[in-house]
Amino acid sequence: MITSVHENLNRVAQLYDDEAKAYDGDYSDALTLGGDNLFRGHFQRIVNKLRQRNDGLLSIIDIGCGTGIIPGGVNYQVQPFLDTDDPSICYRGFDISRGMLSEARKKKSRLDLLQADMHSIPFPDNTFDLGVSGYGPFSYSLEPEIVVKEFARVIRPEGKLFIMPYTARLGSGIATGFSTAHMDGIPKMYYTEKLIKNILETGNFQNIEAVGINFFGHFIQQAVNTFAFKVNPKYVARQIRSFIDLTGQLTTNSLLQGKIDSLLSEWRRQRLMLTSQSPYDGPGFTYLQRESQLAKLLCIDPGLARHMIITADLRK
Ligand SMILES: C[S@@+](CC[C@H](N)C(=O)[O-])C[C@H]1O[C@@H](n2cnc3c(N)ncnc32)[C@H](O)[C@@H]1O
């Protein structure tokens, strides 16, 4: 078992070494940039809260920092999420892939980055106010309890965690567009809200909140516009949930498959229309924001979105 976990880590590093140069370009469509914007909003709120509490100071660890989106932005299209030149901010980042780290250094040469594995984070106990891990690194762990233990060790009591594991929907491969989650055949964990909450609670985190980014927007919207929704939103929510559950399991029933395919192609058409419009701060963002609010209203598991944002506090 130990060997296979190590082999897996090597394969992940190799995958991202190979992908590093193309990575930012692969994630520059309107919906991703809109998603980045939602990510930024949630991240900013946490950073502001922590800095208020700590007289403006912040120490942050970026776990699986990749090409350095947080300190360096995306491909000159998205501004950095954090001003790491600000002396009151102590930013450290690490990743298992040298290739990804070297792309991050190209964006910003003076970053404090190192190659390391999140199962054994190379920092002392109680070092950081905030642990952040954007777009998927946590899902690459086949021993998530060990990683959560590491998070809890290096984050200070009452510090915060912000992670974005891959979702159950990404795992199902339904209408997700390009994703490095699908590139490789490397085993991963795809999370529902319940699963990630269980793991974090067991690992001494509390106040765990999950927000989904990018559901089946068009489908949700259609359902919400129905009379049934006005009369009984919970019923509509159940219908939507069972539809999405089905799409996750579908393999053989061709009648059902046909029906779902046509819904999905309509959804994709909507999505194409969106991508031809202004990408950043534009419709991609407002669309995702609206969709995210609707999903919350309908109590749809954020694990059925394309990405999930999880925030949590470390207990005292
Ligand atoms: C989809 S990328 C996300 C990168 C970046 N956080 C972002 O928001 O764009 C996943 C990253 O997780 C890293 N990763 C996967 N397993 C890791 C591990 N065990 N330790 C450290 N980094 C890991 C990969 O090398 C890759 O850079």
The ligand as an SDF file (V2000), in Angstrom:
LIG
                    3D

 27 29  0  0  0  0  0  0  0  0999 V2000
   -5.2350   21.4340  -10.2950 C   0  0  0  0  0  0  0  0  0  0  0  0
   -3.6930   21.9190   -9.6360 S   0  0  0  0  0  0  0  0  0  0  0  0
   -4.1070   23.3210   -8.6380 C   0  0  0  0  0  0  0  0  0  0  0  0
   -2.9610   24.2910   -8.5270 C   0  0  0  0  0  0  0  0  0  0  0  0
   -3.2680   25.6220   -7.8210 C   0  0  0  0  0  0  0  0  0  0  0  0
   -3.5680   25.4210   -6.4180 N   0  0  0  0  0  0  0  0  0  0  0  0
   -4.3890   26.3610   -8.5130 C   0  0  0  0  0  0  0  0  0  0  0  0
   -5.3190   26.8330   -7.8350 O   0  0  0  0  0  0  0  0  0  0  0  0
   -4.3300   26.5200   -9.7380 O   0  0  0  0  0  0  0  0  0  0  0  0
   -3.3220   20.6780   -8.4480 C   0  0  0  0  0  0  0  0  0  0  0  0
   -1.9420   20.8640   -7.8540 C   0  0  0  0  0  0  0  0  0  0  0  0
   -1.8050   20.0020   -6.7140 O   0  0  0  0  0  0  0  0  0  0  0  0
   -0.4670   19.5670   -6.6760 C   0  0  0  0  0  0  0  0  0  0  0  0
   -0.3750   18.3830   -5.8110 N   0  0  0  0  0  0  0  0  0  0  0  0
   -0.9890   17.1930   -5.9810 C   0  0  0  0  0  0  0  0  0  0  0  0
   -0.6480   16.3380   -4.9930 N   0  0  0  0  0  0  0  0  0  0  0  0
    0.1830   17.0220   -4.1610 C   0  0  0  0  0  0  0  0  0  0  0  0
    0.8560   16.6920   -2.9500 C   0  0  0  0  0  0  0  0  0  0  0  0
    0.7580   15.4700   -2.4170 N   0  0  0  0  0  0  0  0  0  0  0  0
    1.6070   17.6230   -2.3490 N   0  0  0  0  0  0  0  0  0  0  0  0
    1.7390   18.8560   -2.8970 C   0  0  0  0  0  0  0  0  0  0  0  0
    1.1340   19.2300   -4.0500 N   0  0  0  0  0  0  0  0  0  0  0  0
    0.3590   18.3270   -4.6660 C   0  0  0  0  0  0  0  0  0  0  0  0
   -0.1510   19.3100   -8.1400 C   0  0  0  0  0  0  0  0  0  0  0  0
    1.2260   19.1940   -8.3920 O   0  0  0  0  0  0  0  0  0  0  0  0
   -0.8090   20.5050   -8.7990 C   0  0  0  0  0  0  0  0  0  0  0  0
    0.0650   21.5920   -8.9250 O   0  0  0  0  0  0  0  0  0  0  0  0
  1  2  1  0
  2  3  1  0
  2 10  1  0
  3  4  1  0
  4  5  1  0
  5  6  1  0
  5  7  1  0
  7  8  2  0
  7  9  1  0
 10 11  1  0
 11 12  1  0
 11 26  1  0
 12 13  1  0
 13 14  1  0
 13 24  1  0
 14 15  1  0
 14 23  1  0
 15 16  2  0
 16 17  1  0
 17 18  1  0
 17 23  2  0
 18 19  1  0
 18 20  2  0
 20 21  1  0
 21 22  2  0
 22 23  1  0
 24 25  1  0
 24 26  1  0
 26 27  1  0
M  CHG  2   2   1   9  -1
M  END
$$$$
